[in-house]
Amino acid sequence: MRRYKALGSVAGTALAAVLACAPLAHAAAPVPDTLGGDGKGKVKVIKLVALLRQAAGIPVDGGLSLGDRQVGNDELFQNGNRVGSDGFVCTVTSLSPDERECEITLHLPKGDIAIQGLAPVIQSFPTDFTLAITGGTGVYKNARGFVTGTNVNATETDLTLHLT
């Protein structure tokens, strides 16, 4: 889900699958009810902000190449409160158009949500993407739907999960 212009350097790089900056210091706060549904096991929309915690680019050779990978993790926030984290791996699978296959797991207090799909290689900001929600654990064990996101800059991604 994240960002990267060139895999050689992590700074200024890509997705949500990612980027390089120091750990963010935010105090954990009570989890809003929107993360757990409406009490009937139904979650419609979850809005989150992912802030990059760690990322590394694994280049195949110089420049953007098939097989280049970016791995990392983010802290997840909702309404300014830290509510979880994620881990991601994105692999460049096409150079025309520039695309990568991303696999992301969101770790929230009431379960995990699995996300995957093709996202554009980030050439500039903002960059939008849509990925599939493919499953989960806990209250999200039957999760399906999609995620729309915007890589706002090299360290921030806005996410909207549409769960069905």
NUZA-592403 format. One line per field, with one value per residue: residue number from 1; residue in one letter; x, y, z of N, C-alpha, C in turn. Coordinates in Angstrom, 3 decimals. Example, Ala and Ser with C-alpha at 12.3 -4.5 7.8 and 13.67 -1.06 7.14 Angstrom:
// residues 2
pos = c(1 | 2);
code = c(A | S);
n.X = c(13.190 | 12.850);
n.Y = c(-5.690 | -2.250);
n.Z = c(7.800 | 7.080);
ca.X = c(12.300 | 13.670);
ca.Y = c(-4.500 | -1.060);
ca.Z = c(7.800 | 7.140);
c.X = c(13.200 | 12.900);
c.Y = c(-3.300 | 0.030);
c.Z = c(7.800 | 7.870);
// end
This chain:
// residues 164
pos = c(1 | 2 | 3 | 4 | 5 | 6 | 7 | 8 | 9 | 10 | 11 | 12 | 13 | 14 | 15 | 16 | 17 | 18 | 19 | 20 | 21 | 22 | 23 | 24 | 25 | 26 | 27 | 28 | 29 | 30 | 31 | 32 | 33 | 34 | 35 | 36 | 37 | 38 | 39 | 40 | 41 | 42 | 43 | 44 | 45 | 46 | 47 | 48 | 49 | 50 | 51 | 52 | 53 | 54 | 55 | 56 | 57 | 58 | 59 | 60 | 61 | 62 | 63 | 64 | 65 | 66 | 67 | 68 | 69 | 70 | 71 | 72 | 73 | 74 | 75 | 76 | 77 | 78 | 79 | 80 | 81 | 82 | 83 | 84 | 85 | 86 | 87 | 88 | 89 | 90 | 91 | 92 | 93 | 94 | 95 | 96 | 97 | 98 | 99 | 100 | 101 | 102 | 103 | 104 | 105 | 106 | 107 | 108 | 109 | 110 | 111 | 112 | 113 | 114 | 115 | 116 | 117 | 118 | 119 | 120 | 121 | 122 | 123 | 124 | 125 | 126 | 127 | 128 | 129 | 130 | 131 | 132 | 133 | 134 | 135 | 136 | 137 | 138 | 139 | 140 | 141 | 142 | 143 | 144 | 145 | 146 | 147 | 148 | 149 | 150 | 151 | 152 | 153 | 154 | 155 | 156 | 157 | 158 | 159 | 160 | 161 | 162 | 163 | 164);
code = c(M | R | R | Y | K | A | L | G | S | V | A | G | T | A | L | A | A | V | L | A | C | A | P | L | A | H | A | A | A | P | V | P | D | T | L | G | G | D | G | K | G | K | V | K | V | I | K | L | V | A | L | L | R | Q | A | A | G | I | P | V | D | G | G | L | S | L | G | D | R | Q | V | G | N | D | E | L | F | Q | N | G | N | R | V | G | S | D | G | F | V | C | T | V | T | S | L | S | P | D | E | R | E | C | E | I | T | L | H | L | P | K | G | D | I | A | I | Q | G | L | A | P | V | I | Q | S | F | P | T | D | F | T | L | A | I | T | G | G | T | G | V | Y | K | N | A | R | G | F | V | T | G | T | N | V | N | A | T | E | T | D | L | T | L | H | L | T);
n.X = c(0.799 | 2.076 | 4.655 | 7.175 | 9.686 | 12.252 | 13.840 | 16.323 | 16.882 | 15.334 | 14.230 | 11.802 | 10.469 | 8.107 | 4.921 | 2.614 | 2.930 | 5.132 | 8.127 | 10.936 | 11.494 | 11.944 | 10.716 | 7.361 | 6.102 | 3.391 | 0.831 | -0.979 | -4.482 | -7.929 | -9.749 | -11.725 | -15.221 | -15.733 | -13.826 | -14.534 | -17.012 | -20.619 | -21.543 | -22.997 | -21.429 | -21.028 | -19.212 | -18.945 | -17.472 | -14.139 | -11.964 | -8.596 | -5.310 | -2.159 | 1.050 | 4.367 | 6.674 | 8.937 | 10.953 | 12.316 | 14.059 | 14.551 | 16.500 | 16.723 | 18.528 | 20.291 | 18.125 | 14.544 | 13.265 | 11.912 | 10.823 | 11.960 | 11.665 | 9.778 | 9.648 | 8.046 | 6.607 | 3.831 | 2.400 | -0.945 | -3.594 | -6.573 | -8.709 | -6.669 | -5.780 | -3.693 | -4.308 | -3.429 | -1.285 | 0.589 | 1.907 | 3.844 | 4.548 | 5.728 | 6.075 | 7.647 | 5.976 | 5.452 | 6.683 | 5.539 | 2.434 | 4.041 | 3.821 | 3.069 | 2.754 | 1.080 | 1.027 | -0.587 | -1.000 | -3.236 | -3.109 | -5.283 | -7.009 | -9.166 | -8.723 | -7.115 | -6.720 | -6.514 | -4.994 | -4.605 | -3.217 | -2.773 | -0.891 | -0.048 | 3.373 | 4.882 | 5.282 | 4.953 | 3.420 | 0.096 | -0.674 | -3.074 | -4.769 | -6.406 | -7.209 | -7.839 | -9.731 | -9.061 | -9.550 | -9.455 | -9.001 | -10.352 | -12.909 | -12.983 | -12.968 | -14.433 | -13.971 | -14.411 | -14.164 | -12.962 | -10.128 | -9.589 | -7.048 | -4.730 | -1.538 | -0.224 | 2.178 | 5.694 | 5.601 | 3.005 | -0.177 | -3.521 | -6.278 | -9.243 | -11.336 | -13.611 | -15.825 | -17.557);
n.Y = c(-1.156 | 1.170 | 3.519 | 4.352 | 5.850 | 5.331 | 2.302 | 2.123 | 4.065 | 4.510 | 6.774 | 9.033 | 7.166 | 4.536 | 2.980 | 2.224 | 0.339 | 1.585 | 3.409 | 5.445 | 6.510 | 7.921 | 6.167 | 6.858 | 8.822 | 8.362 | 8.349 | 5.510 | 5.215 | 4.927 | 2.589 | 3.503 | 2.758 | 2.276 | 0.571 | -1.941 | -2.535 | -2.531 | -3.787 | -5.899 | -7.399 | -6.259 | -4.294 | -1.397 | 0.870 | 1.856 | 4.341 | 5.193 | 6.427 | 5.794 | 5.865 | 5.858 | 3.693 | 1.948 | 0.996 | -0.726 | -0.878 | -3.373 | -3.785 | -5.165 | -4.558 | -1.636 | 1.195 | 1.126 | -2.099 | -5.277 | -7.338 | -5.859 | -5.043 | -3.783 | -3.548 | -3.224 | -1.399 | 0.236 | 2.625 | 2.766 | 5.097 | 6.584 | 9.234 | 10.708 | 9.033 | 6.300 | 3.155 | 0.723 | -1.333 | -2.095 | -4.426 | -4.772 | -5.946 | -5.176 | -5.904 | -5.191 | -5.787 | -5.102 | -3.040 | -1.458 | -0.718 | 0.932 | -1.081 | -2.705 | -5.641 | -5.836 | -6.932 | -6.668 | -6.577 | -5.523 | -4.826 | -4.760 | -3.930 | -5.759 | -7.790 | -8.985 | -7.680 | -8.760 | -7.664 | -7.242 | -6.770 | -5.122 | -2.168 | 1.195 | 2.015 | 4.470 | 7.602 | 10.249 | 12.503 | 13.351 | 9.792 | 7.545 | 4.459 | 1.227 | -1.666 | -5.174 | -6.497 | -9.413 | -11.170 | -12.072 | -11.977 | -12.659 | -10.305 | -9.675 | -11.973 | -12.928 | -11.059 | -9.127 | -7.116 | -3.875 | -1.633 | 1.779 | 4.101 | 6.796 | 7.768 | 10.197 | 11.524 | 10.746 | 9.456 | 9.186 | 7.701 | 7.766 | 5.774 | 4.063 | 1.643 | -0.520 | -2.604 | -5.634);
n.Z = c(0.000 | -0.014 | -0.533 | -2.965 | -4.784 | -5.829 | -5.298 | -4.161 | -2.175 | 0.914 | 2.005 | 1.057 | -0.323 | -0.992 | -0.447 | 1.491 | 1.916 | 3.415 | 4.582 | 5.555 | 8.679 | 11.933 | 14.857 | 15.794 | 18.403 | 20.161 | 22.479 | 23.570 | 23.245 | 24.371 | 22.407 | 19.679 | 19.165 | 16.482 | 15.485 | 16.230 | 15.308 | 15.280 | 17.483 | 16.646 | 15.119 | 12.666 | 10.532 | 8.735 | 7.577 | 8.074 | 8.982 | 8.772 | 9.615 | 8.449 | 9.686 | 8.829 | 10.325 | 10.120 | 7.310 | 4.484 | 1.428 | -1.026 | -3.489 | -6.828 | -8.826 | -10.049 | -10.222 | -10.958 | -10.926 | -11.999 | -9.383 | -7.320 | -3.893 | -1.137 | 2.280 | 5.453 | 8.251 | 9.851 | 12.137 | 13.207 | 13.207 | 14.500 | 14.473 | 15.708 | 17.723 | 18.624 | 17.294 | 16.432 | 14.356 | 11.345 | 8.918 | 5.966 | 2.604 | -0.517 | -3.927 | -6.965 | -9.925 | -12.511 | -15.129 | -16.973 | -17.048 | -14.205 | -11.536 | -8.402 | -6.420 | -3.460 | -0.096 | 2.887 | 6.384 | 8.722 | 12.108 | 14.600 | 17.702 | 18.010 | 16.249 | 13.196 | 9.841 | 6.554 | 3.568 | 0.064 | -3.264 | -6.505 | -6.744 | -7.688 | -8.466 | -6.595 | -7.899 | -7.444 | -5.074 | -4.107 | -4.184 | -5.264 | -4.435 | -4.684 | -2.951 | -2.280 | 0.463 | 1.988 | 4.060 | 7.580 | 11.200 | 14.508 | 15.294 | 12.668 | 11.173 | 8.982 | 7.079 | 4.160 | 1.216 | 0.320 | 0.232 | 0.059 | -0.591 | 0.036 | -0.598 | 1.049 | 1.568 | 1.922 | 4.373 | 5.330 | 5.024 | 4.069 | 4.872 | 3.913 | 4.886 | 3.457 | 4.489 | 3.923);
ca.X = c(0.000 | 2.827 | 5.294 | 8.575 | 10.097 | 13.364 | 14.022 | 17.639 | 16.832 | 14.027 | 13.687 | 11.074 | 9.967 | 6.756 | 3.603 | 2.035 | 3.909 | 6.365 | 9.114 | 11.913 | 11.588 | 12.077 | 9.458 | 6.495 | 5.739 | 2.003 | 0.312 | -2.134 | -5.717 | -9.023 | -10.085 | -13.084 | -16.122 | -15.760 | -12.907 | -15.090 | -18.325 | -21.789 | -22.014 | -23.675 | -20.455 | -21.042 | -18.398 | -19.149 | -16.353 | -13.138 | -10.994 | -7.350 | -4.125 | -0.969 | 2.282 | 5.492 | 7.568 | 10.174 | 10.845 | 13.567 | 13.951 | 15.444 | 16.591 | 17.281 | 19.706 | 20.104 | 16.876 | 13.346 | 13.367 | 11.008 | 11.309 | 12.307 | 10.706 | 9.800 | 9.028 | 8.033 | 5.448 | 3.271 | 1.505 | -2.271 | -4.276 | -7.945 | -9.044 | -5.508 | -5.419 | -3.057 | -5.239 | -2.865 | -0.092 | 0.496 | 3.135 | 3.590 | 5.565 | 5.312 | 7.047 | 7.398 | 5.577 | 5.304 | 7.353 | 4.735 | 2.655 | 4.789 | 2.907 | 3.607 | 1.818 | 1.262 | 0.354 | -0.569 | -1.830 | -3.537 | -3.266 | -6.155 | -7.284 | -10.165 | -8.380 | -6.299 | -7.370 | -5.570 | -5.230 | -3.636 | -3.581 | -1.826 | -0.892 | 0.953 | 4.639 | 4.686 | 6.165 | 4.755 | 2.368 | -0.475 | -0.912 | -4.244 | -4.788 | -7.506 | -6.772 | -8.891 | -9.698 | -9.171 | -9.849 | -9.068 | -9.122 | -11.166 | -14.187 | -12.839 | -12.677 | -15.087 | -13.838 | -14.300 | -14.395 | -11.824 | -9.513 | -9.102 | -6.011 | -3.956 | -0.212 | -0.204 | 3.590 | 6.549 | 5.417 | 1.600 | -1.165 | -4.900 | -6.925 | -10.658 | -11.692 | -15.030 | -16.032 | -18.871);
ca.Y = c(0.000 | 2.362 | 4.402 | 4.406 | 6.365 | 4.476 | 1.365 | 2.253 | 4.792 | 4.392 | 8.116 | 9.475 | 6.008 | 4.255 | 2.674 | 1.892 | -0.606 | 1.945 | 4.427 | 5.426 | 7.624 | 7.469 | 5.743 | 7.942 | 8.718 | 8.720 | 7.535 | 4.688 | 5.767 | 3.971 | 2.287 | 3.895 | 1.663 | 2.025 | -0.505 | -3.235 | -2.733 | -1.940 | -4.696 | -7.011 | -8.024 | -5.638 | -3.095 | -0.902 | 1.691 | 2.226 | 5.307 | 5.157 | 7.075 | 4.978 | 6.656 | 4.953 | 3.477 | 1.381 | 0.451 | -0.990 | -1.271 | -4.472 | -3.665 | -6.255 | -3.917 | -0.188 | 1.657 | 0.336 | -3.381 | -6.348 | -8.055 | -4.950 | -5.185 | -2.864 | -4.153 | -2.297 | -1.369 | 1.541 | 2.786 | 3.127 | 6.075 | 6.967 | 10.448 | 11.114 | 8.023 | 5.094 | 2.035 | -0.522 | -1.292 | -2.960 | -4.899 | -4.875 | -6.302 | -4.850 | -6.367 | -4.661 | -6.871 | -4.573 | -1.765 | -0.683 | 0.399 | 0.629 | -1.605 | -3.649 | -6.483 | -5.544 | -7.731 | -5.879 | -7.058 | -4.524 | -5.445 | -3.908 | -4.555 | -6.832 | -8.752 | -8.563 | -7.602 | -9.051 | -6.838 | -7.478 | -6.355 | -4.319 | -0.735 | 1.862 | 2.449 | 5.898 | 8.503 | 11.569 | 12.515 | 12.119 | 8.649 | 6.788 | 3.030 | 0.414 | -3.045 | -6.068 | -7.082 | -10.833 | -11.994 | -11.502 | -12.774 | -12.003 | -9.799 | -9.513 | -13.301 | -13.113 | -9.771 | -8.998 | -5.744 | -3.225 | -0.491 | 2.870 | 4.804 | 7.860 | 8.035 | 11.654 | 11.866 | 9.580 | 8.813 | 9.168 | 7.144 | 7.764 | 4.525 | 3.862 | 0.240 | -0.742 | -4.000 | -6.162);
ca.Z = c(0.000 | 0.249 | -1.456 | -3.266 | -6.086 | -6.200 | -4.206 | -3.566 | -0.918 | 1.537 | 2.206 | -0.114 | -1.003 | -1.214 | 0.068 | 2.694 | 2.205 | 3.770 | 4.472 | 6.617 | 9.597 | 13.315 | 15.447 | 16.202 | 19.816 | 20.437 | 23.571 | 23.233 | 23.795 | 24.249 | 21.019 | 19.325 | 18.829 | 15.052 | 15.142 | 16.579 | 14.728 | 15.923 | 18.522 | 15.986 | 14.237 | 11.341 | 10.372 | 7.379 | 7.118 | 9.075 | 8.457 | 9.520 | 9.076 | 8.672 | 9.736 | 8.670 | 11.456 | 9.586 | 5.964 | 3.783 | 0.032 | -1.396 | -4.943 | -7.625 | -9.395 | -10.049 | -10.826 | -10.719 | -11.625 | -11.569 | -8.214 | -6.229 | -2.790 | -0.015 | 3.454 | 6.570 | 9.134 | 10.188 | 13.275 | 12.712 | 14.049 | 14.176 | 15.230 | 16.488 | 18.721 | 18.094 | 17.421 | 15.942 | 13.515 | 10.174 | 8.291 | 4.529 | 1.629 | -1.882 | -4.916 | -8.308 | -10.829 | -13.861 | -15.388 | -17.904 | -16.131 | -12.985 | -10.515 | -7.433 | -5.673 | -2.033 | 0.918 | 4.114 | 7.479 | 9.740 | 13.425 | 15.403 | 19.001 | 17.981 | 15.215 | 12.059 | 8.532 | 5.477 | 2.380 | -1.002 | -4.607 | -7.279 | -6.459 | -8.516 | -7.881 | -6.329 | -8.627 | -6.847 | -4.054 | -3.554 | -5.065 | -4.809 | -4.733 | -4.165 | -2.754 | -1.767 | 1.802 | 1.661 | 5.223 | 8.855 | 12.413 | 15.532 | 14.780 | 11.211 | 10.629 | 7.681 | 6.383 | 2.710 | 0.819 | -0.322 | 0.898 | -0.780 | 0.151 | -0.590 | -0.045 | 1.149 | 1.423 | 2.113 | 5.671 | 5.743 | 4.098 | 4.542 | 4.489 | 4.202 | 4.698 | 3.153 | 4.832 | 3.579);
c.X = c(0.849 | 3.582 | 6.725 | 8.841 | 11.214 | 13.633 | 15.374 | 17.604 | 15.435 | 13.416 | 13.023 | 10.490 | 8.545 | 5.846 | 3.286 | 2.614 | 5.028 | 7.344 | 9.967 | 11.871 | 11.654 | 10.727 | 8.664 | 6.081 | 4.336 | 1.513 | -0.887 | -3.360 | -6.798 | -9.413 | -11.524 | -13.923 | -16.098 | -14.805 | -13.495 | -16.470 | -19.423 | -22.344 | -22.722 | -22.735 | -20.402 | -20.235 | -18.580 | -17.917 | -15.443 | -12.157 | -9.787 | -6.296 | -2.946 | 0.248 | 3.464 | 6.356 | 8.920 | 9.922 | 12.235 | 13.252 | 14.974 | 15.507 | 17.172 | 18.567 | 19.467 | 18.824 | 15.720 | 13.393 | 12.298 | 11.635 | 11.783 | 11.237 | 10.861 | 9.051 | 9.038 | 6.787 | 5.083 | 2.585 | 0.174 | -2.973 | -5.687 | -8.292 | -7.907 | -5.055 | -4.784 | -3.979 | -4.661 | -1.617 | -0.351 | 1.880 | 2.845 | 4.819 | 4.986 | 6.437 | 6.677 | 7.138 | 5.417 | 6.030 | 6.598 | 3.316 | 3.459 | 3.801 | 3.657 | 2.473 | 2.105 | 0.435 | 0.529 | -1.446 | -1.989 | -3.769 | -4.013 | -6.513 | -8.238 | -9.913 | -7.529 | -7.147 | -6.295 | -5.983 | -4.200 | -4.147 | -2.485 | -2.004 | 0.156 | 2.255 | 4.522 | 5.750 | 6.094 | 3.632 | 1.351 | -0.631 | -2.050 | -4.126 | -6.054 | -7.016 | -7.924 | -8.654 | -10.003 | -9.465 | -9.423 | -9.186 | -9.991 | -12.488 | -14.158 | -12.648 | -13.338 | -14.974 | -13.669 | -14.566 | -13.173 | -11.353 | -9.174 | -8.091 | -5.363 | -2.630 | -0.046 | 1.209 | 4.389 | 6.320 | 3.963 | 0.706 | -2.532 | -5.594 | -8.413 | -10.991 | -13.198 | -15.269 | -17.452 | -19.128);
c.Y = c(1.227 | 2.963 | 4.038 | 4.833 | 5.489 | 3.561 | 1.487 | 2.985 | 4.723 | 5.762 | 8.564 | 8.320 | 5.697 | 3.643 | 2.616 | 0.630 | 0.241 | 2.970 | 4.565 | 6.664 | 7.062 | 7.030 | 6.938 | 7.753 | 9.251 | 7.804 | 6.731 | 5.265 | 4.712 | 3.790 | 2.691 | 2.679 | 1.325 | 0.922 | -1.877 | -3.476 | -2.116 | -2.835 | -5.903 | -7.707 | -7.408 | -4.346 | -2.641 | -0.168 | 2.003 | 3.172 | 5.332 | 6.020 | 6.185 | 5.885 | 5.694 | 4.900 | 2.977 | 0.898 | 0.223 | -1.383 | -2.360 | -4.479 | -4.914 | -5.768 | -2.413 | 0.218 | 0.747 | -0.925 | -4.338 | -7.079 | -7.164 | -5.073 | -4.049 | -3.546 | -3.142 | -2.412 | 0.064 | 1.469 | 3.264 | 4.026 | 6.298 | 8.136 | 10.865 | 10.128 | 6.808 | 3.907 | 0.713 | -0.298 | -2.133 | -3.428 | -5.071 | -5.334 | -5.946 | -5.242 | -5.803 | -5.829 | -6.415 | -3.244 | -0.914 | -1.231 | -0.049 | 0.216 | -2.528 | -4.408 | -6.245 | -6.497 | -6.997 | -6.573 | -5.924 | -5.264 | -4.456 | -4.634 | -5.748 | -7.844 | -8.138 | -8.524 | -7.789 | -8.298 | -7.223 | -6.941 | -5.558 | -2.846 | -0.079 | 2.088 | 3.953 | 6.725 | 9.915 | 11.451 | 13.579 | 11.042 | 7.822 | 5.322 | 2.405 | -1.021 | -3.857 | -6.430 | -8.562 | -11.739 | -11.318 | -12.499 | -12.010 | -11.540 | -9.617 | -10.851 | -13.571 | -11.862 | -9.944 | -7.538 | -5.175 | -2.046 | 0.531 | 3.634 | 5.885 | 7.964 | 9.543 | 12.182 | 10.614 | 8.854 | 8.700 | 8.630 | 7.185 | 6.523 | 4.580 | 2.430 | 0.153 | -2.240 | -4.437 | -7.443);
c.Z = c(0.000 | -0.859 | -1.771 | -4.678 | -6.600 | -5.022 | -3.537 | -2.246 | -0.372 | 1.735 | 0.925 | -0.884 | -0.665 | -0.219 | 1.488 | 2.922 | 2.522 | 4.057 | 5.672 | 7.455 | 10.996 | 13.848 | 15.933 | 17.647 | 20.013 | 21.535 | 23.101 | 23.939 | 23.696 | 22.787 | 20.734 | 18.929 | 17.350 | 14.643 | 15.408 | 16.019 | 15.558 | 17.018 | 17.943 | 15.007 | 12.861 | 11.365 | 8.938 | 6.859 | 8.296 | 8.399 | 9.376 | 8.845 | 9.451 | 8.613 | 9.780 | 9.918 | 10.961 | 8.167 | 5.392 | 2.356 | -0.254 | -2.919 | -5.603 | -8.289 | -9.375 | -10.752 | -10.480 | -11.570 | -11.126 | -10.389 | -7.079 | -5.154 | -1.802 | 1.112 | 4.587 | 7.406 | 9.479 | 11.542 | 12.693 | 13.722 | 13.548 | 15.082 | 16.159 | 17.538 | 18.053 | 18.362 | 16.922 | 15.133 | 12.273 | 9.781 | 6.821 | 3.763 | 0.271 | -2.829 | -6.279 | -9.251 | -12.270 | -13.973 | -16.395 | -17.897 | -14.906 | -11.895 | -9.585 | -6.780 | -4.202 | -1.185 | 2.233 | 5.150 | 8.480 | 11.053 | 14.315 | 16.698 | 18.955 | 16.870 | 14.122 | 10.790 | 7.477 | 4.214 | 1.324 | -2.323 | -5.275 | -6.961 | -7.342 | -7.741 | -7.734 | -7.026 | -8.061 | -5.823 | -4.393 | -4.621 | -4.466 | -5.199 | -4.156 | -4.108 | -2.158 | -0.302 | 1.604 | 2.852 | 6.499 | 9.989 | 13.402 | 14.964 | 13.264 | 10.504 | 9.283 | 6.814 | 4.880 | 2.390 | 0.147 | 0.523 | -0.166 | 0.058 | -0.679 | 0.140 | -0.091 | 0.943 | 1.752 | 3.440 | 6.118 | 4.635 | 4.762 | 3.995 | 4.835 | 3.859 | 4.514 | 3.343 | 4.501 | 4.335);
// end
